[in-house]
Amino acid sequence: MSKKIILLFTVFQFFACGELQQVINQLPQEGLGNTEIASGLREALDKGIDKQVSKLTQTDGFFKNELVKILLPEELQKVDRTLRNIGLGKLADEGLKVLNRAAEDAVSEATPIFINAVKGITFDDAKNILLGSNDAATQYLTNATQTELYGKFNPVIKSSFEKVGADKIWANLITKYNNLPLTSSVNPDLTDYVTQEALAGVYTMIAVEEKEIRTKVSSRTTDLLRKVFALQDRM
């Protein structure tokens, strides 16, 4: 890279950072106080939780949503293919469905944890989120809730496996597969796998709503949302 290009790049970065800082400095003077800005971000996140996460708790909330549908872990994909090849496709389909059902059961545990995390957003948090990437709020929630949500989801998913018979279905599937000649035995931790996939699905759907609010004025359904995200639009 030539010295001229490096110099131009440095100048561009300087002015970009200066513009960002100018917007940050002007936030309180735009007719919106610190409290209102933080409240606007909380409202946006509450909207995403109410609109998108609640969908995941419904029957087929995961199973028929291609954005978050839980597929088989890599080591079980060969099990699925092998069973279908020997005429056990229906059993394989049922095995996939019960994994998604367990995730749908678990997501109901997420809402109160998210609500507590949203309540804790400070003005500094809100400022960084507002001027951040299209999924900055989702990243904030991920960092604030992931460990606690895993602890809540995992036992629910384990219980759900027992309730819908997933443990027996998969024990049957894996036993049939492991008894086939010329196959290597598998014994995956499906509870951990589905827990991780359920978490990923929850954050994916919150990110969908966050992007809508950030990029579509029509998705800002209250005066506060319109005022707060108008500041973002200036960037």
TAJOBEL-V729150 format. One record per residue. N is the residue number from 1. SS is DSSP state (H for helix, E for strand, C for the rest). PHI is phi in whole degrees, 0 to 359 (none if undefined). OMEGA is omega in radians with two decimals (* if undefined). Layout:
BEGIN
N&SS&PHI&OMEGA, N&SS&PHI&OMEGA
END
This chain:
BEGIN
1&C&none&-3.10, 2&C&288&3.13, 3&H&297&3.13, 4&H&297&-3.14, 5&H&295&3.11, 6&H&300&-3.14, 7&H&297&3.12, 8&H&298&-3.14, 9&H&297&-3.14, 10&H&296&3.13, 11&H&298&3.13, 12&H&300&3.13, 13&H&299&-3.11, 14&H&299&-3.12, 15&H&289&3.11, 16&H&297&3.13, 17&H&294&3.12, 18&H&296&3.13, 19&H&294&3.13, 20&H&299&-3.12, 21&H&296&3.14, 22&H&297&3.12, 23&H&297&3.13, 24&H&300&-3.13, 25&H&295&-3.08, 26&H&273&-3.04, 27&H&308&-3.11, 28&H&294&-3.10, 29&H&270&-3.06, 30&C&270&-3.10, 31&C&86&3.12, 32&C&238&3.08, 33&C&279&3.12, 34&H&304&-3.10, 35&H&296&-3.13, 36&H&294&3.14, 37&H&296&3.10, 38&H&296&3.13, 39&H&296&3.12, 40&H&296&3.10, 41&H&293&3.10, 42&H&297&-3.14, 43&H&296&3.12, 44&H&297&3.14, 45&H&290&3.08, 46&H&300&3.12, 47&H&296&3.12, 48&H&296&3.13, 49&H&295&-3.10, 50&H&294&-3.03, 51&H&279&-2.98, 52&H&259&-3.08, 53&H&293&3.13, 54&H&299&3.11, 55&H&298&-3.06, 56&H&289&-3.13, 57&C&279&-3.10, 58&C&279&3.06, 59&C&303&-3.09, 60&C&73&3.10, 61&C&301&3.02, 62&C&266&-2.93, 63&C&299&-3.11, 64&C&250&3.07, 65&C&247&-3.03, 66&C&295&3.11, 67&C&291&-3.00, 68&C&232&-3.11, 69&C&309&-3.11, 70&C&275&3.09, 71&C&264&-3.09, 72&C&284&3.02, 73&C&296&-3.01, 74&H&307&-3.08, 75&H&290&3.11, 76&H&265&3.12, 77&H&296&3.09, 78&H&290&3.06, 79&H&296&-3.13, 80&H&301&-3.12, 81&H&298&-3.10, 82&H&294&-3.13, 83&H&295&3.09, 84&H&296&-3.14, 85&H&293&3.14, 86&C&255&3.01, 87&C&89&-3.13, 88&C&251&-3.12, 89&H&298&-3.12, 90&H&296&3.11, 91&H&295&3.11, 92&H&295&3.10, 93&H&299&-3.14, 94&H&295&3.11, 95&H&298&3.12, 96&H&290&-3.10, 97&H&296&-3.07, 98&H&290&3.05, 99&H&296&3.13, 100&H&289&3.10, 101&H&298&3.14, 102&H&296&3.11, 103&H&295&3.13, 104&H&299&3.09, 105&H&296&-3.01, 106&H&287&-2.99, 107&H&295&3.09, 108&H&300&3.12, 109&H&283&-2.99, 110&H&282&-2.95, 111&H&304&-3.13, 112&H&297&3.12, 113&H&291&3.09, 114&H&296&-3.11, 115&H&300&3.11, 116&H&296&3.13, 117&H&294&-3.14, 118&H&294&3.12, 119&H&299&-3.07, 120&C&276&-3.12, 121&C&293&3.10, 122&C&268&3.09, 123&H&297&3.13, 124&H&298&3.06, 125&H&302&-3.07, 126&H&298&-3.13, 127&H&298&3.14, 128&H&294&3.12, 129&H&293&-3.07, 130&H&300&-3.09, 131&C&263&-3.12, 132&C&268&-3.12, 133&C&287&-3.10, 134&C&296&3.11, 135&C&239&-3.10, 136&H&299&3.12, 137&H&293&3.11, 138&H&296&3.09, 139&H&298&3.10, 140&H&301&-3.14, 141&H&296&3.12, 142&H&301&-3.13, 143&H&297&-3.06, 144&H&278&-2.96, 145&H&234&-2.94, 146&H&301&-3.10, 147&H&295&-3.13, 148&H&294&3.14, 149&H&295&3.11, 150&H&301&3.13, 151&H&298&3.10, 152&H&280&-3.06, 153&H&293&-2.97, 154&H&304&3.13, 155&H&292&3.10, 156&H&294&3.13, 157&H&295&3.09, 158&H&299&3.12, 159&H&295&3.14, 160&H&296&3.07, 161&H&306&-3.13, 162&H&290&-3.08, 163&H&295&-3.09, 164&H&268&3.09, 165&C&81&-3.11, 166&H&296&-3.14, 167&H&299&-3.14, 168&H&288&-3.14, 169&H&299&-3.10, 170&H&285&3.03, 171&H&299&3.12, 172&H&294&3.13, 173&H&301&-3.06, 174&H&291&3.10, 175&H&297&3.12, 176&H&300&-3.13, 177&H&293&-3.09, 178&H&295&3.14, 179&C&275&3.12, 180&C&288&3.10, 181&C&291&3.05, 182&C&65&3.03, 183&C&242&3.07, 184&C&268&-3.05, 185&C&294&3.05, 186&C&234&3.11, 187&C&205&-3.04, 188&C&286&3.03, 189&C&273&-3.05, 190&H&290&3.13, 191&H&297&3.11, 192&H&296&-3.11, 193&H&299&-3.11, 194&H&292&3.07, 195&H&300&3.14, 196&H&296&-3.13, 197&H&291&3.11, 198&H&295&3.08, 199&H&300&3.14, 200&H&300&3.13, 201&H&295&3.13, 202&H&299&-3.11, 203&H&292&3.08, 204&H&299&-3.09, 205&H&288&3.05, 206&H&295&3.11, 207&H&297&3.09, 208&H&300&-3.12, 209&H&291&3.12, 210&H&299&3.14, 211&H&297&3.10, 212&H&301&-3.10, 213&H&293&-3.11, 214&H&288&-2.99, 215&H&254&-3.11, 216&C&237&3.14, 217&H&301&-3.12, 218&H&296&3.12, 219&H&275&3.11, 220&C&271&-2.89, 221&C&271&3.08, 222&C&229&3.12, 223&H&301&-3.10, 224&H&296&3.11, 225&H&299&-3.13, 226&H&296&-3.11, 227&H&293&-3.06, 228&H&293&-3.08, 229&H&280&2.98, 230&H&295&3.09, 231&H&296&3.10, 232&H&299&-3.07, 233&H&297&-3.10, 234&C&286&-3.10, 235&C&285&*
END
